[in-house]
Amino acid sequence: MYDGAVQDLIDELGRLPGVGPKSAQRIAFHILSADPADVEALATALRTVKEKVHFCAICGNIAESDTCRVCADPRRDTAIICVVEEPKDVIAIEKTREFRGRYHVLGGSINPIEGVGPDDLRIRELMQRLSDSTIAEVILATDPNLEGEATATYLARTIAPLGIAVSRLASGLPVGGDLEYADEVTLGRAFQGRRRLD
């Protein structure tokens, strides 16, 4: 335990996701020994991101204006919406350069243990977007874990009466992986999602 400001900094850093007590301490001492201009640049960047960045009024992605760059892009296919849990998922999908539609960010996943239900997510906003008759397909790209699966199942059942095609991202074996190390669920999904090679 350190005194005053140093301990306060370690405590605040330790509240960040993925930063444990030792990492928080290392970062705090790095900041203490860093050039004051570098520390000021970090503080300015933190203030600026809180002042300028908010969520897109259409999809919920991060944006510095009313709409994000994806929603503002007229070249995107407006008939396909990919539903993701968090803005970081949008970035991951965009890196593939495979998807040319629009997104809808839920802001999390259904997790009864944590007290997160459908009303805590941006599902109502999604349903409003789907009331537009131009939407042809919804791709559910929630995480392949228990919460993501529960969210995808709930969404599929909720969207079904609208007559819109609903698909789920395939999941299975990673490229470069070994079968012997795959868990049963992953291997089972790989079999379910297999495709013909013509």
C-alpha positions as CSV (number, residue, x, y, z in Angstrom):
1,M,0.0,0.0,0.0
2,Y,1.3,3.4,-1.0
3,D,0.3,6.8,0.3
4,G,-2.1,9.3,-1.1
5,A,-2.1,10.1,-4.8
6,V,0.0,7.1,-5.8
7,Q,-2.4,4.6,-4.2
8,D,-5.4,6.5,-5.6
9,L,-3.9,6.2,-9.1
10,I,-3.2,2.5,-8.6
11,D,-6.8,2.0,-7.4
12,E,-8.3,3.8,-10.4
13,L,-6.1,1.9,-12.9
14,G,-7.1,-1.3,-11.2
15,R,-10.7,-0.6,-12.0
16,L,-10.0,-0.8,-15.7
17,P,-11.0,-4.1,-17.4
18,G,-8.1,-6.6,-17.7
19,V,-5.9,-4.6,-15.3
20,G,-5.0,-6.5,-12.1
21,P,-3.3,-5.0,-9.0
22,K,0.2,-5.7,-10.3
23,S,-0.4,-4.3,-13.7
24,A,-2.0,-1.2,-12.1
25,Q,1.0,-0.7,-10.0
26,R,3.4,-1.1,-13.0
27,I,1.3,1.4,-15.0
28,A,1.2,3.9,-12.1
29,F,5.0,3.8,-11.7
30,H,5.5,4.1,-15.5
31,I,3.3,7.3,-15.4
32,L,5.4,8.6,-12.4
33,S,8.6,8.2,-14.3
34,A,7.2,9.3,-17.7
35,D,7.9,12.7,-19.3
36,P,5.4,15.3,-18.1
37,A,4.4,16.1,-21.8
38,D,3.5,12.4,-22.4
39,V,1.4,12.3,-19.2
40,E,-0.4,15.5,-20.2
41,A,-1.0,14.0,-23.7
42,L,-2.6,10.9,-22.1
43,A,-4.8,13.1,-19.8
44,T,-5.8,15.2,-22.8
45,A,-6.7,12.2,-24.8
46,L,-8.9,10.8,-22.0
47,R,-10.7,14.1,-21.5
48,T,-11.2,14.5,-25.3
49,V,-12.6,11.0,-25.8
50,K,-15.2,11.6,-23.0
51,E,-16.2,15.0,-24.4
52,K,-16.3,14.2,-28.1
53,V,-17.3,10.5,-28.5
54,H,-20.8,9.2,-28.0
55,F,-23.0,6.6,-29.5
56,C,-24.5,6.7,-33.0
57,A,-28.1,7.7,-33.0
58,I,-28.9,4.9,-35.6
59,C,-26.9,1.9,-34.7
60,G,-25.3,2.5,-31.3
61,N,-21.7,2.3,-32.5
62,I,-19.2,4.9,-31.3
63,A,-19.2,8.2,-33.2
64,E,-18.0,11.8,-33.0
65,S,-21.0,13.1,-34.8
66,D,-24.7,12.1,-34.7
67,T,-24.1,9.1,-36.9
68,C,-21.1,6.8,-37.1
69,R,-19.0,6.5,-40.3
70,V,-20.7,3.2,-41.3
71,C,-24.3,4.6,-41.0
72,A,-23.1,7.7,-42.9
73,D,-21.6,5.7,-45.8
74,P,-24.2,5.7,-48.7
75,R,-22.3,2.7,-50.2
76,R,-23.4,0.3,-47.4
77,D,-26.2,-2.2,-48.1
78,T,-29.1,-0.9,-46.0
79,A,-31.0,-4.2,-46.4
80,I,-28.7,-6.2,-44.2
81,I,-28.2,-5.5,-40.5
82,C,-25.5,-7.3,-38.4
83,V,-26.3,-7.3,-34.7
84,V,-23.3,-7.3,-32.4
85,E,-22.9,-6.9,-28.6
86,E,-20.3,-4.0,-28.4
87,P,-18.7,-1.4,-30.6
88,K,-15.4,-3.3,-30.5
89,D,-17.3,-6.1,-32.4
90,V,-18.0,-3.7,-35.3
91,I,-14.3,-3.1,-35.6
92,A,-13.4,-6.8,-35.6
93,I,-16.0,-7.5,-38.4
94,E,-14.9,-4.4,-40.4
95,K,-11.3,-5.7,-40.4
96,T,-12.4,-8.7,-42.3
97,R,-13.7,-6.5,-45.2
98,E,-16.4,-9.2,-45.8
99,F,-19.5,-7.4,-44.6
100,R,-20.9,-4.4,-46.5
101,G,-24.2,-3.9,-44.7
102,R,-25.0,-1.9,-41.6
103,Y,-24.7,-2.7,-37.9
104,H,-26.8,-2.6,-34.7
105,V,-24.9,-2.6,-31.4
106,L,-26.9,-4.0,-28.5
107,G,-24.7,-2.7,-25.7
108,G,-24.2,-6.1,-24.1
109,S,-25.9,-9.5,-23.9
110,I,-28.7,-11.0,-21.9
111,N,-27.2,-12.2,-18.6
112,P,-29.7,-12.9,-15.8
113,I,-26.9,-13.6,-13.3
114,E,-25.6,-10.0,-13.8
115,G,-29.2,-8.7,-13.9
116,V,-29.1,-7.8,-17.6
117,G,-32.4,-8.6,-19.4
118,P,-33.7,-7.7,-22.9
119,D,-35.0,-4.3,-21.7
120,D,-31.5,-3.3,-20.7
121,L,-30.2,-3.7,-24.3
122,R,-30.9,-1.8,-27.4
123,I,-33.4,-4.4,-28.6
124,R,-36.4,-2.0,-28.8
125,E,-34.3,0.2,-31.1
126,L,-33.5,-2.8,-33.3
127,M,-37.2,-3.7,-33.6
128,Q,-37.9,-0.1,-34.7
129,R,-35.3,-0.3,-37.4
130,L,-36.7,-3.7,-38.5
131,S,-40.1,-2.1,-39.0
132,D,-38.7,-0.6,-42.2
133,S,-39.8,-2.9,-45.0
134,T,-36.4,-2.6,-46.8
135,I,-34.6,-4.9,-44.3
136,A,-34.1,-8.3,-45.9
137,E,-31.7,-10.0,-43.4
138,V,-30.5,-9.8,-39.9
139,I,-27.2,-11.5,-39.1
140,L,-26.8,-12.3,-35.4
141,A,-23.1,-11.9,-34.5
142,T,-23.2,-12.2,-30.7
143,D,-20.4,-13.9,-28.9
144,P,-20.3,-17.7,-29.0
145,N,-20.8,-18.1,-25.2
146,L,-23.8,-18.8,-23.0
147,E,-24.9,-15.1,-22.8
148,G,-24.4,-14.6,-26.6
149,E,-26.3,-17.7,-27.4
150,A,-29.2,-16.7,-25.1
151,T,-29.3,-13.3,-26.8
152,A,-29.2,-14.7,-30.3
153,T,-32.0,-17.2,-29.5
154,Y,-34.1,-14.4,-27.9
155,L,-33.6,-12.1,-31.0
156,A,-34.3,-14.9,-33.5
157,R,-37.6,-15.6,-31.8
158,T,-38.5,-11.9,-31.5
159,I,-37.6,-11.2,-35.2
160,A,-39.3,-14.4,-36.6
161,P,-42.9,-12.9,-36.8
162,L,-41.6,-10.1,-39.0
163,G,-40.8,-12.4,-41.8
164,I,-37.2,-11.2,-42.1
165,A,-34.4,-13.8,-42.8
166,V,-32.3,-14.3,-39.6
167,S,-28.9,-15.9,-39.8
168,R,-26.2,-16.6,-37.2
169,L,-22.4,-16.4,-37.8
170,A,-20.9,-19.8,-38.2
171,S,-18.6,-21.0,-35.5
172,G,-16.2,-23.8,-35.4
173,L,-12.5,-24.6,-35.6
174,P,-10.0,-21.8,-35.8
175,V,-7.5,-21.8,-38.8
176,G,-4.3,-23.3,-37.6
177,G,-5.9,-25.1,-34.7
178,D,-5.6,-28.8,-33.8
179,L,-8.7,-31.1,-33.5
180,E,-7.3,-32.7,-30.3
181,Y,-7.5,-29.3,-28.5
182,A,-11.0,-28.3,-29.6
183,D,-13.7,-28.5,-27.0
184,E,-16.8,-30.6,-27.7
185,V,-19.1,-27.6,-28.3
186,T,-16.7,-26.0,-30.9
187,L,-16.2,-29.3,-32.6
188,G,-19.9,-30.0,-32.7
189,R,-20.5,-26.6,-34.2
190,A,-17.9,-27.2,-36.8
191,F,-19.8,-30.4,-37.9
192,Q,-23.1,-28.5,-37.9
193,G,-21.6,-25.7,-40.0
194,R,-19.8,-27.9,-42.5
195,R,-20.1,-27.1,-46.2
196,R,-19.7,-29.0,-49.4
197,L,-16.5,-28.6,-51.4
198,D,-17.5,-28.7,-55.1
